Structure formats: C-alpha cells, structure tokens
Amino acid sequence: MRTKLSTCRRKLRYGTEAEAIASAAASGLPLRPYRCDRCRHLHLTSRTKKKWVPLAAD
C-alpha cells in the first residue's frame, strides 16, 4: 500500500535503519522501521498486520 503524502510529511524521517531502530527502542512501543515510498527515508510504524516480524532474541 502506498504511503499517503500527508502521512509522510508529519512523520519523523530517519537516515539509517540503526537510527530508526534506536528511536523505536527508546519509545518503549512495539514500533518497526519501514522505507517510505514517497520520500525514500525511513519512518516508524506500529502496524504489523500481514508483515513478517523477526522474533526477539532472548
């Protein structure tokens, strides 16, 4: 599904996956990074429906 331009504009942009993952971890919420098809930067999302999510290493 294509990202809405209005959604892209209001989200934070991350230059690297490491930055996005660090921000997600600091938030304390189950967020994951994704590459935006509008701006080609990384954003964070909480949506996981029909998305493969790697298992956490314990």
PQR file of N, CA, C, O and H, with PARSE charges and radii, in Angstrom:
ATOM      1  N   MET A   1       0.842  -1.176   0.000 -0.4000 1.5000
ATOM      2  CA  MET A   1       0.000   0.000   0.000 -0.0000 2.0000
ATOM      3  C   MET A   1       0.889   1.242   0.000  0.5500 1.7000
ATOM      4  O   MET A   1       1.865   1.309   0.747 -0.5500 1.4000
ATOM      5  N   ARG A   2       0.565   2.188  -0.805 -0.4000 1.5000
ATOM      6  CA  ARG A   2       1.352   3.408  -0.926 -0.0000 2.0000
ATOM      7  C   ARG A   2       1.070   4.338   0.253  0.5500 1.7000
ATOM      8  O   ARG A   2      -0.075   4.490   0.679 -0.5500 1.4000
ATOM      9  H   ARG A   2      -0.227   2.134  -1.412  0.4000 1.0000
ATOM     10  N   THR A   3       2.131   4.958   0.771 -0.4000 1.5000
ATOM     11  CA  THR A   3       2.012   5.887   1.889 -0.0000 2.0000
ATOM     12  C   THR A   3       1.371   7.189   1.417  0.5500 1.7000
ATOM     13  O   THR A   3       1.734   7.721   0.367 -0.5500 1.4000
ATOM     14  H   THR A   3       3.061   4.835   0.425  0.4000 1.0000
ATOM     15  N   LYS A   4       0.432   7.692   2.185 -0.4000 1.5000
ATOM     16  CA  LYS A   4      -0.175   8.978   1.858 -0.0000 2.0000
ATOM     17  C   LYS A   4       0.855  10.080   2.061  0.5500 1.7000
ATOM     18  O   LYS A   4       1.633  10.034   3.013 -0.5500 1.4000
ATOM     19  H   LYS A   4       0.137   7.260   3.037  0.4000 1.0000
ATOM     20  N   LEU A   5       0.865  11.060   1.181 -0.4000 1.5000
ATOM     21  CA  LEU A   5       1.812  12.161   1.286 -0.0000 2.0000
ATOM     22  C   LEU A   5       1.623  12.924   2.591  0.5500 1.7000
ATOM     23  O   LEU A   5       2.603  13.344   3.205 -0.5500 1.4000
ATOM     24  H   LEU A   5       0.233  11.097   0.407  0.4000 1.0000
ATOM     25  N   SER A   6       0.373  13.109   3.025 -0.4000 1.5000
ATOM     26  CA  SER A   6       0.118  13.826   4.277 -0.0000 2.0000
ATOM     27  C   SER A   6       0.675  13.053   5.476  0.5500 1.7000
ATOM     28  O   SER A   6       1.133  13.658   6.445 -0.5500 1.4000
ATOM     29  H   SER A   6      -0.424  12.767   2.526  0.4000 1.0000
ATOM     30  N   THR A   7       0.636  11.734   5.412 -0.4000 1.5000
ATOM     31  CA  THR A   7       1.194  10.901   6.480 -0.0000 2.0000
ATOM     32  C   THR A   7       2.707  11.020   6.501  0.5500 1.7000
ATOM     33  O   THR A   7       3.309  11.161   7.565 -0.5500 1.4000
ATOM     34  H   THR A   7       0.264  11.243   4.625  0.4000 1.0000
ATOM     35  N   CYS A   8       3.317  10.965   5.336 -0.4000 1.5000
ATOM     36  CA  CYS A   8       4.768  11.079   5.217 -0.0000 2.0000
ATOM     37  C   CYS A   8       5.261  12.407   5.783  0.5500 1.7000
ATOM     38  O   CYS A   8       6.259  12.444   6.504 -0.5500 1.4000
ATOM     39  H   CYS A   8       2.828  10.851   4.471  0.4000 1.0000
ATOM     40  N   ARG A   9       4.578  13.474   5.466 -0.4000 1.5000
ATOM     41  CA  ARG A   9       5.017  14.809   5.886 -0.0000 2.0000
ATOM     42  C   ARG A   9       4.994  15.004   7.393  0.5500 1.7000
ATOM     43  O   ARG A   9       5.789  15.783   7.919 -0.5500 1.4000
ATOM     44  H   ARG A   9       3.768  13.444   4.881  0.4000 1.0000
ATOM     45  N   ARG A  10       4.098  14.314   8.105 -0.4000 1.5000
ATOM     46  CA  ARG A  10       4.019  14.541   9.547 -0.0000 2.0000
ATOM     47  C   ARG A  10       4.866  13.558  10.362  0.5500 1.7000
ATOM     48  O   ARG A  10       4.997  13.717  11.575 -0.5500 1.4000
ATOM     49  H   ARG A  10       3.452  13.681   7.678  0.4000 1.0000
ATOM     50  N   LYS A  11       5.437  12.557   9.712 -0.4000 1.5000
ATOM     51  CA  LYS A  11       6.271  11.591  10.429 -0.0000 2.0000
ATOM     52  C   LYS A  11       7.737  12.023  10.434  0.5500 1.7000
ATOM     53  O   LYS A  11       8.202  12.726   9.537 -0.5500 1.4000
ATOM     54  H   LYS A  11       5.331  12.428   8.727  0.4000 1.0000
ATOM     55  N   LEU A  12       8.447  11.581  11.472 -0.4000 1.5000
ATOM     56  CA  LEU A  12       9.884  11.825  11.533 -0.0000 2.0000
ATOM     57  C   LEU A  12      10.583  10.974  10.480  0.5500 1.7000
ATOM     58  O   LEU A  12      10.144   9.866  10.168 -0.5500 1.4000
ATOM     59  H   LEU A  12       8.069  11.009  12.200  0.4000 1.0000
ATOM     60  N   ARG A  13      11.660  11.496   9.945 -0.4000 1.5000
ATOM     61  CA  ARG A  13      12.442  10.767   8.949 -0.0000 2.0000
ATOM     62  C   ARG A  13      13.777  10.371   9.558  0.5500 1.7000
ATOM     63  O   ARG A  13      14.407  11.151  10.271 -0.5500 1.4000
ATOM     64  H   ARG A  13      12.017  12.396  10.198  0.4000 1.0000
ATOM     65  N   TYR A  14      14.198   9.146   9.265 -0.4000 1.5000
ATOM     66  CA  TYR A  14      15.471   8.633   9.754 -0.0000 2.0000
ATOM     67  C   TYR A  14      16.352   8.302   8.562  0.5500 1.7000
ATOM     68  O   TYR A  14      15.885   7.748   7.567 -0.5500 1.4000
ATOM     69  H   TYR A  14      13.686   8.512   8.685  0.4000 1.0000
ATOM     70  N   GLY A  15      17.626   8.643   8.669 -0.4000 1.5000
ATOM     71  CA  GLY A  15      18.564   8.417   7.576 -0.0000 2.0000
ATOM     72  C   GLY A  15      19.076   6.991   7.499  0.5500 1.7000
ATOM     73  O   GLY A  15      19.397   6.495   6.419 -0.5500 1.4000
ATOM     74  H   GLY A  15      18.005   9.093   9.477  0.4000 1.0000
ATOM     75  N   THR A  16      19.152   6.325   8.660 -0.4000 1.5000
ATOM     76  CA  THR A  16      19.645   4.951   8.680 -0.0000 2.0000
ATOM     77  C   THR A  16      18.691   4.071   9.473  0.5500 1.7000
ATOM     78  O   THR A  16      17.921   4.549  10.307 -0.5500 1.4000
ATOM     79  H   THR A  16      18.892   6.727   9.537  0.4000 1.0000
ATOM     80  N   GLU A  17      18.759   2.790   9.195 -0.4000 1.5000
ATOM     81  CA  GLU A  17      17.926   1.839   9.918 -0.0000 2.0000
ATOM     82  C   GLU A  17      18.321   1.788  11.391  0.5500 1.7000
ATOM     83  O   GLU A  17      17.465   1.607  12.257 -0.5500 1.4000
ATOM     84  H   GLU A  17      19.384   2.402   8.518  0.4000 1.0000
ATOM     85  N   ALA A  18      19.608   1.947  11.678 -0.4000 1.5000
ATOM     86  CA  ALA A  18      20.079   1.925  13.065 -0.0000 2.0000
ATOM     87  C   ALA A  18      19.458   3.064  13.872  0.5500 1.7000
ATOM     88  O   ALA A  18      19.066   2.865  15.021 -0.5500 1.4000
ATOM     89  H   ALA A  18      20.303   2.094  10.975  0.4000 1.0000
ATOM     90  N   GLU A  19      19.364   4.258  13.278 -0.4000 1.5000
ATOM     91  CA  GLU A  19      18.732   5.395  13.955 -0.0000 2.0000
ATOM     92  C   GLU A  19      17.258   5.106  14.232  0.5500 1.7000
ATOM     93  O   GLU A  19      16.760   5.384  15.323 -0.5500 1.4000
ATOM     94  H   GLU A  19      19.682   4.420  12.344  0.4000 1.0000
ATOM     95  N   ALA A  20      16.575   4.556  13.256 -0.4000 1.5000
ATOM     96  CA  ALA A  20      15.148   4.258  13.403 -0.0000 2.0000
ATOM     97  C   ALA A  20      14.922   3.204  14.480  0.5500 1.7000
ATOM     98  O   ALA A  20      14.006   3.338  15.292 -0.5500 1.4000
ATOM     99  H   ALA A  20      16.980   4.331  12.369  0.4000 1.0000
ATOM    100  N   ILE A  21      15.738   2.168  14.498 -0.4000 1.5000
ATOM    101  CA  ILE A  21      15.598   1.103  15.494 -0.0000 2.0000
ATOM    102  C   ILE A  21      15.893   1.633  16.892  0.5500 1.7000
ATOM    103  O   ILE A  21      15.208   1.268  17.848 -0.5500 1.4000
ATOM    104  H   ILE A  21      16.482   2.059  13.839  0.4000 1.0000
ATOM    105  N   ALA A  22      16.907   2.493  17.021 -0.4000 1.5000
ATOM    106  CA  ALA A  22      17.234   3.078  18.324 -0.0000 2.0000
ATOM    107  C   ALA A  22      16.086   3.945  18.831  0.5500 1.7000
ATOM    108  O   ALA A  22      15.760   3.915  20.018 -0.5500 1.4000
ATOM    109  H   ALA A  22      17.463   2.790  16.245  0.4000 1.0000
ATOM    110  N   SER A  23      15.482   4.705  17.948 -0.4000 1.5000
ATOM    111  CA  SER A  23      14.350   5.544  18.329 -0.0000 2.0000
ATOM    112  C   SER A  23      13.147   4.689  18.730  0.5500 1.7000
ATOM    113  O   SER A  23      12.445   5.013  19.689 -0.5500 1.4000
ATOM    114  H   SER A  23      15.747   4.730  16.984  0.4000 1.0000
ATOM    115  N   ALA A  24      12.912   3.613  18.006 -0.4000 1.5000
ATOM    116  CA  ALA A  24      11.813   2.708  18.334 -0.0000 2.0000
ATOM    117  C   ALA A  24      12.039   2.065  19.701  0.5500 1.7000
ATOM    118  O   ALA A  24      11.105   1.944  20.493 -0.5500 1.4000
ATOM    119  H   ALA A  24      13.481   3.350  17.228  0.4000 1.0000
ATOM    120  N   ALA A  25      13.254   1.660  19.973 -0.4000 1.5000
ATOM    121  CA  ALA A  25      13.570   1.033  21.262 -0.0000 2.0000
ATOM    122  C   ALA A  25      13.406   2.035  22.408  0.5500 1.7000
ATOM    123  O   ALA A  25      12.929   1.674  23.484 -0.5500 1.4000
ATOM    124  H   ALA A  25      14.013   1.759  19.329  0.4000 1.0000
ATOM    125  N   ALA A  26      13.795   3.280  22.183 -0.4000 1.5000
ATOM    126  CA  ALA A  26      13.686   4.306  23.216 -0.0000 2.0000
ATOM    127  C   ALA A  26      12.235   4.665  23.516  0.5500 1.7000
ATOM    128  O   ALA A  26      11.928   5.122  24.617 -0.5500 1.4000
ATOM    129  H   ALA A  26      14.182   3.574  21.309  0.4000 1.0000
ATOM    130  N   SER A  27      11.353   4.467  22.564 -0.4000 1.5000
ATOM    131  CA  SER A  27       9.952   4.834  22.759 -0.0000 2.0000
ATOM    132  C   SER A  27       9.231   3.885  23.705  0.5500 1.7000
ATOM    133  O   SER A  27       8.263   4.268  24.363 -0.5500 1.4000
ATOM    134  H   SER A  27      11.603   4.096  21.669  0.4000 1.0000
ATOM    135  N   GLY A  28       9.705   2.649  23.770 -0.4000 1.5000
ATOM    136  CA  GLY A  28       9.042   1.660  24.614 -0.0000 2.0000
ATOM    137  C   GLY A  28       7.790   1.071  23.976  0.5500 1.7000
ATOM    138  O   GLY A  28       7.066   0.316  24.624 -0.5500 1.4000
ATOM    139  H   GLY A  28      10.491   2.338  23.236  0.4000 1.0000
ATOM    140  N   LEU A  29       7.527   1.404  22.724 -0.4000 1.5000
ATOM    141  CA  LEU A  29       6.370   0.882  22.000 -0.0000 2.0000
ATOM    142  C   LEU A  29       6.829  -0.128  20.963  0.5500 1.7000
ATOM    143  O   LEU A  29       7.974  -0.073  20.516 -0.5500 1.4000
ATOM    144  H   LEU A  29       8.115   2.017  22.197  0.4000 1.0000
ATOM    145  N   PRO A  30       5.960  -1.048  20.572 -0.5600 1.5000
ATOM    146  CA  PRO A  30       6.355  -2.034  19.546  0.2800 2.0000
ATOM    147  C   PRO A  30       6.324  -1.408  18.142  0.5500 1.7000
ATOM    148  O   PRO A  30       5.367  -1.600  17.392 -0.5500 1.4000
ATOM    149  N   LEU A  31       7.368  -0.670  17.802 -0.4000 1.5000
ATOM    150  CA  LEU A  31       7.457   0.001  16.509 -0.0000 2.0000
ATOM    151  C   LEU A  31       8.500  -0.672  15.635  0.5500 1.7000
ATOM    152  O   LEU A  31       9.449  -1.277  16.134 -0.5500 1.4000
ATOM    153  H   LEU A  31       8.146  -0.514  18.412  0.4000 1.0000
ATOM    154  N   ARG A  32       8.315  -0.560  14.323 -0.4000 1.5000
ATOM    155  CA  ARG A  32       9.306  -1.101  13.395 -0.0000 2.0000
ATOM    156  C   ARG A  32       9.531  -0.092  12.278  0.5500 1.7000
ATOM    157  O   ARG A  32       8.615   0.640  11.903 -0.5500 1.4000
ATOM    158  H   ARG A  32       7.544  -0.068  13.918  0.4000 1.0000
ATOM    159  N   PRO A  33      10.743  -0.051  11.749 -0.5600 1.5000
ATOM    160  CA  PRO A  33      11.034   0.887  10.658  0.2800 2.0000
ATOM    161  C   PRO A  33      10.563   0.346   9.314  0.5500 1.7000
ATOM    162  O   PRO A  33      10.479  -0.866   9.115 -0.5500 1.4000
ATOM    163  N   TYR A  34      10.261   1.247   8.407 -0.4000 1.5000
ATOM    164  CA  TYR A  34       9.943   0.880   7.027 -0.0000 2.0000
ATOM    165  C   TYR A  34      10.418   1.976   6.093  0.5500 1.7000
ATOM    166  O   TYR A  34      10.485   3.143   6.478 -0.5500 1.4000
ATOM    167  H   TYR A  34      10.329   2.231   8.568  0.4000 1.0000
ATOM    168  N   ARG A  35      10.742   1.608   4.885 -0.4000 1.5000
ATOM    169  CA  ARG A  35      11.187   2.559   3.870 -0.0000 2.0000
ATOM    170  C   ARG A  35       9.951   3.173   3.214  0.5500 1.7000
ATOM    171  O   ARG A  35       9.105   2.454   2.683 -0.5500 1.4000
ATOM    172  H   ARG A  35      10.687   0.660   4.571  0.4000 1.0000
ATOM    173  N   CYS A  36       9.849   4.489   3.251 -0.4000 1.5000
ATOM    174  CA  CYS A  36       8.704   5.201   2.686 -0.0000 2.0000
ATOM    175  C   CYS A  36       8.833   5.265   1.164  0.5500 1.7000
ATOM    176  O   CYS A  36       9.900   5.579   0.636 -0.5500 1.4000
ATOM    177  H   CYS A  36      10.536   5.073   3.682  0.4000 1.0000
ATOM    178  N   ASP A  37       7.744   4.965   0.470 -0.4000 1.5000
ATOM    179  CA  ASP A  37       7.779   5.012  -0.984 -0.0000 2.0000
ATOM    180  C   ASP A  37       7.615   6.435  -1.522  0.5500 1.7000
ATOM    181  O   ASP A  37       7.731   6.653  -2.728 -0.5500 1.4000
ATOM    182  H   ASP A  37       6.877   4.710   0.899  0.4000 1.0000
ATOM    183  N   ARG A  38       7.350   7.389  -0.657 -0.4000 1.5000
ATOM    184  CA  ARG A  38       7.233   8.791  -1.073 -0.0000 2.0000
ATOM    185  C   ARG A  38       8.577   9.516  -0.988  0.5500 1.7000
ATOM    186  O   ARG A  38       9.041  10.101  -1.967 -0.5500 1.4000
ATOM    187  H   ARG A  38       7.256   7.212   0.323  0.4000 1.0000
ATOM    188  N   CYS A  39       9.199   9.468   0.204 -0.4000 1.5000
ATOM    189  CA  CYS A  39      10.424  10.245   0.433 -0.0000 2.0000
ATOM    190  C   CYS A  39      11.697   9.401   0.428  0.5500 1.7000
ATOM    191  O   CYS A  39      12.800   9.947   0.452 -0.5500 1.4000
ATOM    192  H   CYS A  39       8.822   8.992   0.999  0.4000 1.0000
ATOM    193  N   ARG A  40      11.553   8.076   0.396 -0.4000 1.5000
ATOM    194  CA  ARG A  40      12.682   7.138   0.407 -0.0000 2.0000
ATOM    195  C   ARG A  40      13.494   7.154   1.701  0.5500 1.7000
ATOM    196  O   ARG A  40      14.586   6.589   1.748 -0.5500 1.4000
ATOM    197  H   ARG A  40      10.657   7.633   0.377  0.4000 1.0000
ATOM    198  N   HIS A  41      12.976   7.795   2.750 -0.4000 1.5000
ATOM    199  CA  HIS A  41      13.609   7.742   4.058 -0.0000 2.0000
ATOM    200  C   HIS A  41      12.904   6.665   4.877  0.5500 1.7000
ATOM    201  O   HIS A  41      11.956   6.037   4.407 -0.5500 1.4000
ATOM    202  H   HIS A  41      12.088   8.254   2.712  0.4000 1.0000
ATOM    203  N   LEU A  42      13.368   6.461   6.089 -0.4000 1.5000
ATOM    204  CA  LEU A  42      12.743   5.502   6.991 -0.0000 2.0000
ATOM    205  C   LEU A  42      11.798   6.221   7.941  0.5500 1.7000
ATOM    206  O   LEU A  42      12.106   7.309   8.427 -0.5500 1.4000
ATOM    207  H   LEU A  42      14.138   6.971   6.471  0.4000 1.0000
ATOM    208  N   HIS A  43      10.649   5.613   8.205 -0.4000 1.5000
ATOM    209  CA  HIS A  43       9.693   6.070   9.206 -0.0000 2.0000
ATOM    210  C   HIS A  43       9.452   4.894  10.149  0.5500 1.7000
ATOM    211  O   HIS A  43       9.918   3.782   9.902 -0.5500 1.4000
ATOM    212  H   HIS A  43      10.399   4.729   7.811  0.4000 1.0000
ATOM    213  N   LEU A  44       8.722   5.150  11.228 -0.4000 1.5000
ATOM    214  CA  LEU A  44       8.343   4.086  12.152 -0.0000 2.0000
ATOM    215  C   LEU A  44       6.844   3.833  12.063  0.5500 1.7000
ATOM    216  O   LEU A  44       6.053   4.756  11.869 -0.5500 1.4000
ATOM    217  H   LEU A  44       8.343   6.053  11.429  0.4000 1.0000
ATOM    218  N   THR A  45       6.470   2.571  12.209 -0.4000 1.5000
ATOM    219  CA  THR A  45       5.058   2.199  12.221 -0.0000 2.0000
ATOM    220  C   THR A  45       4.810   1.172  13.308  0.5500 1.7000
ATOM    221  O   THR A  45       5.704   0.425  13.704 -0.5500 1.4000
ATOM    222  H   THR A  45       7.112   1.821  12.367  0.4000 1.0000
ATOM    223  N   SER A  46       3.567   1.156  13.781 -0.4000 1.5000
ATOM    224  CA  SER A  46       3.173   0.134  14.760 -0.0000 2.0000
ATOM    225  C   SER A  46       2.378  -0.963  14.078  0.5500 1.7000
ATOM    226  O   SER A  46       2.021  -1.952  14.717 -0.5500 1.4000
ATOM    227  H   SER A  46       2.841   1.763  13.459  0.4000 1.0000
ATOM    228  N   ARG A  47       2.096  -0.808  12.801 -0.4000 1.5000
ATOM    229  CA  ARG A  47       1.302  -1.800  12.074 -0.0000 2.0000
ATOM    230  C   ARG A  47       2.144  -3.026  11.740  0.5500 1.7000
ATOM    231  O   ARG A  47       3.258  -2.919  11.228 -0.5500 1.4000
ATOM    232  H   ARG A  47       2.386  -0.004  12.282  0.4000 1.0000
ATOM    233  N   THR A  48       1.585  -4.185  12.044 -0.4000 1.5000
ATOM    234  CA  THR A  48       2.293  -5.433  11.750 -0.0000 2.0000
ATOM    235  C   THR A  48       1.405  -6.430  11.023  0.5500 1.7000
ATOM    236  O   THR A  48       1.849  -7.540  10.728 -0.5500 1.4000
ATOM    237  H   THR A  48       0.680  -4.272  12.460  0.4000 1.0000
ATOM    238  N   LYS A  49       0.165  -6.065  10.727 -0.4000 1.5000
ATOM    239  CA  LYS A  49      -0.747  -6.979  10.058 -0.0000 2.0000
ATOM    240  C   LYS A  49      -0.193  -7.367   8.691  0.5500 1.7000
ATOM    241  O   LYS A  49       0.121  -6.513   7.861 -0.5500 1.4000
ATOM    242  H   LYS A  49      -0.195  -5.163  10.966  0.4000 1.0000
ATOM    243  N   LYS A  50      -0.081  -8.677   8.479 -0.4000 1.5000
ATOM    244  CA  LYS A  50       0.457  -9.240   7.236 -0.0000 2.0000
ATOM    245  C   LYS A  50       1.913  -8.851   6.991  0.5500 1.7000
ATOM    246  O   LYS A  50       2.369  -8.856   5.847 -0.5500 1.4000
ATOM    247  H   LYS A  50      -0.336  -9.371   9.152  0.4000 1.0000
ATOM    248  N   LYS A  51       2.638  -8.518   8.038 -0.4000 1.5000
ATOM    249  CA  LYS A  51       4.058  -8.173   7.928 -0.0000 2.0000
ATOM    250  C   LYS A  51       4.854  -9.204   8.719  0.5500 1.7000
ATOM    251  O   LYS A  51       4.457  -9.611   9.811 -0.5500 1.4000
ATOM    252  H   LYS A  51       2.268  -8.514   8.967  0.4000 1.0000
ATOM    253  N   TRP A  52       5.971  -9.614   8.158 -0.4000 1.5000
ATOM    254  CA  TRP A  52       6.837 -10.532   8.871 -0.0000 2.0000
ATOM    255  C   TRP A  52       7.615  -9.758   9.917  0.5500 1.7000
ATOM    256  O   TRP A  52       8.267  -8.763   9.600 -0.5500 1.4000
ATOM    257  H   TRP A  52       6.294  -9.283   7.271  0.4000 1.0000
ATOM    258  N   VAL A  53       7.552 -10.205  11.153 -0.4000 1.5000
ATOM    259  CA  VAL A  53       8.260  -9.571  12.256 -0.0000 2.0000
ATOM    260  C   VAL A  53       9.238 -10.584  12.829  0.5500 1.7000
ATOM    261  O   VAL A  53       8.818 -11.663  13.249 -0.5500 1.4000
ATOM    262  H   VAL A  53       7.023 -11.014  11.410  0.4000 1.0000
ATOM    263  N   PRO A  54      10.546 -10.268  12.859 -0.5600 1.5000
ATOM    264  CA  PRO A  54      11.511 -11.221  13.399  0.2800 2.0000
ATOM    265  C   PRO A  54      11.296 -11.450  14.890  0.5500 1.7000
ATOM    266  O   PRO A  54      10.871 -10.550  15.614 -0.5500 1.4000
ATOM    267  N   LEU A  55      11.595 -12.662  15.337 -0.4000 1.5000
ATOM    268  CA  LEU A  55      11.482 -12.984  16.755 -0.0000 2.0000
ATOM    269  C   LEU A  55      12.571 -12.284  17.536  0.5500 1.7000
ATOM    270  O   LEU A  55      13.702 -12.159  17.069 -0.5500 1.4000
ATOM    271  H   LEU A  55      11.941 -13.393  14.748  0.4000 1.0000
ATOM    272  N   ALA A  56      12.224 -11.827  18.735 -0.4000 1.5000
ATOM    273  CA  ALA A  56      13.196 -11.160  19.595 -0.0000 2.0000
ATOM    274  C   ALA A  56      14.182 -12.187  20.129  0.5500 1.7000
ATOM    275  O   ALA A  56      13.791 -13.281  20.534 -0.5500 1.4000
ATOM    276  H   ALA A  56      11.305 -11.929  19.114  0.4000 1.0000
ATOM    277  N   ALA A  57      15.454 -11.833  20.128 -0.4000 1.5000
ATOM    278  CA  ALA A  57      16.487 -12.718  20.659 -0.0000 2.0000
ATOM    279  C   ALA A  57      16.496 -12.617  22.172  0.5500 1.7000
ATOM    280  O   ALA A  57      16.641 -11.526  22.724 -0.5500 1.4000
ATOM    281  H   ALA A  57      15.772 -10.944  19.799  0.4000 1.0000
ATOM    282  N   ASP A  58      16.340 -13.761  22.855 -0.4000 1.5000
ATOM    283  CA  ASP A  58      16.321 -13.762  24.324 -0.0000 2.0000
ATOM    284  C   ASP A  58      17.603 -14.300  24.879  0.5500 1.7000
ATOM    285  O   ASP A  58      17.765 -14.374  26.097 -0.5500 1.4000
ATOM    286  H   ASP A  58      16.222 -14.648  22.407  0.4000 1.0000
TER
END
